[in-house]
Structures are given as structure tokens and as C-alpha cells.
Amino acid sequence: MALAAAVLLAQTTAATTALKLSDAELVAGADLIVAGEVLSTESTWLDGTLVTIATVQVSDALKGDAGSTVTLVLPGGVDLSRDIPVAMTYAGAPTVLPGEQVFLFVQEMPEAVGTYYVMGFSQGLFTISPAGNGVMEQNLSGLSLRTGESTVEGTVRSESVTDFKNRVRRLLAQGGVR
């Protein structure tokens, strides 16, 4: 019983480590910077790994040629079609739900043209508050961020959507594009 509790505790306290990306690095590295609504999510197997495919209706494109929708590939998912359902999760992985308003920094997947992944694991995903108060949130819980020789635990960051978009536009104007 104690071993089972220790295993459960170890699973819930696990963290994923990623290089910490500044806003400027997100802007410079992104192929697309978009805001929009998550239309749908569907889990599927991709090269033996369970992933979630999310379709985002683009309402604002700040960088790149996004078109009307963007297809994201997110790590993890749930496969209910098996006799014994399978779920895969990763600490700190980006997750979205249909109906959510999101602001994204994404890069194109080289092996699947026209599909994108969120930069820096979940660092490139901001969820816009459904309350209509103009606030967005970047949730880096479960993510350890490496900066040089040190590592810090991810936190939750809230900010005005307008202020953040203006900062991104300034960074783009300063040459934060590749």
C-alpha cells in the first residue's frame, strides 16, 4: 500500500524540463503567432505515441500565413476505442479544450506539413479568459524551466491581452522575426 502511494505521489509531482523562452524568443522562433478559438480536439496515434489533434479557428494572425484554421499536434491524449482505454499525459504539456480562446506561438512540424506544435512545450500557449475581462493566462505548472545553470519551477502568469499583443507587435517591429 505504501509503495502504491509512493508511485502515485511520484507521478503527480513529476515535471518536464524545458529551456526557458523569453517573449522575444517566442516571437523570433515562431512560424505563426495567432489568436483564436479551439474548434475541436481528437486523440490519435502518431508513430506509436498518443497525441491530441486540435483545430483552432484563427481570429488574429500577428505573424505568418495562418489561413482560417491552424492544426496543432499536442502531446498526450485519450484513446477510448480500445477494450481497455489508454491515456497518456505529460507534466507541463500544453492542453486545450473546444471553445477555449487561445493565443499561440507555434512552429511547423517538419514531418507533417501544415501541422504545428506549441513552442517550448506549454510556453507558447496562453488561454484567454472566458469572462471577457481581457485577461490571458500562461500556465507553466508542471514545467521546470532551465536558464543557464539553474532551473526554476514554472508558474502561472496573467496579463492583459491588449498589453501582450502590443508587446508582441513591438518585438516584431524590432526585428523579432526569422
N, C-alpha and C positions, 0 to 999 in steps of 0.2 A: 504494500500500500504506500509506504514512504517513497519507494522507487518510482511508482506511478506519479505521485505528487511532484517529485523532483523533475521527472521528464516533462510534465505539463508546465511546470514553472519555467524550465529551460526554454520550452517552445514559445512561451508568451513573453519572455524577456529578451529574445533574440533580436539582433539588429543587423541591418545590412550596412556596409560601409561604402561610401561613395566620395569622390573628390568634391569638395565644396565648390560650388559655382556662384560667382557674383552675378548680379543683374547684368552687368556689362558682358560677362562671359556667356550668359544665356542668350543675350541679344546677338552677339557676334557668332555664336555657334549654331544658332537655329536656322534651319532651312525655311521654316514657316513660323510666324508668330500670329496667332489667331485667337479670337474670342468667338464663342458660340454656344449652342445648346446640344447636349448629348441626346441624339435621337434614339439610339438603340445600342444594346450590348449583347454579345453572344459568345459563349465559350466554345473553343475548338482546339483540336490537337494540331500543333505545328512542329514538325520534326521531333516528335516524341515528347513535346512539352505542352502542357495545357496553358493556353493563353485566352485572353478576352479580346475580341474584336469590337471596337466601339466606333460608331459613326457619329460625327459631330457636324451639325449644320452651322456653317460659318456665317457670323453676322458682322464681323470686323476683321480684316486682314491687315496687319501692320507691316509684315514682311513676307515676301514670297508670293507665288501664284497658287493660291489655295483652291480656287474653284468654289463651288457652292457647298461641298462637303469635304471632310477630311476623315480618312480611315486610320484609326490608331490600333496598334497591337500592344496590349498591356500584359505584363507577366502575371500568370495565375488565372484561375477560373474554377468553374464547377461543371462537371460532366455528369448529368443526371440520367443519361441514356444507358448506362451500364447496369448490370444486375446489382452491383454494389457501387453506388455513386462515388465519384472521385473528386476531391477538391485539392487544389494547390494554392498556397498563399506564400508570399514573400514579405518579410518585415520591411516596411517603408516603401513598398511598391505603390505606384500610382493606381488609384481605383476611381471609377466614375459610375454614375447611375443615370439611367434615362431620365430626362427632364432637367438635369443639372445644367447650370450655366457655368462655363469654364473659360479660363484664359490659359493658353498653351504656348510653350516653346517646344517645338518638335524637330526631329531630324528624320530624313527619309531612310527607310530600311534598305540597305544595298541589295539584299536578296529578294526583295518584294517591292518592285517599283510601284509607286502610288500609295504605299502604306508608310506610316510614320510611328516612331516611338517617342515617348516623353523624355526630354533631356534630363540627365543627372538623376535617373530613377524617378523620384517624385518631385525633384526640384523645379521642373518645368511645368508643373500643374498648379494652377490657382483655381479655387472654386469660388464663384461669385455668389454672395448671399441671396437666398430666395426672398428675403424680407424686403427687397427693393430699396435698401438703405445705401447702396453704392459702395459696399464693402466687399473685399475679396480676401480669401484666406489661403495661405500656403501651409499645408500640414506635413511637416517633416518628422513627425513622431515615428519611432521605429527605425530611423535612419541615423547612422553615425557619419559625420562629415569630417573628412580628412583635409587639413590645411597644413601644408609643410610637414613638420614633425609631430604635430598634435592632432588629436581627434576630439571633436565636440559632439554632443548629442543634439539631434535635430529638435526643433521646437515648432510651435505654431506661430505664424506671422500674419497679422491682419493689416490691411491698408485700403485706402480709398482707391476704387477702380480708376477714377479720373486722374488722380495723382500718379498712380503707377503707369497708366497708359502714356501720360505726358512725359514721364521719365524715360520710358522705352523709346518714345519718339525722339527725345533729345539725344539718347545714346545712338539711335540710328542715324541722326543728322550729323553726329560727331564721327561717323565712320564705323560704327559698330556693326558692320556687315562684312560678310566674306565674299 
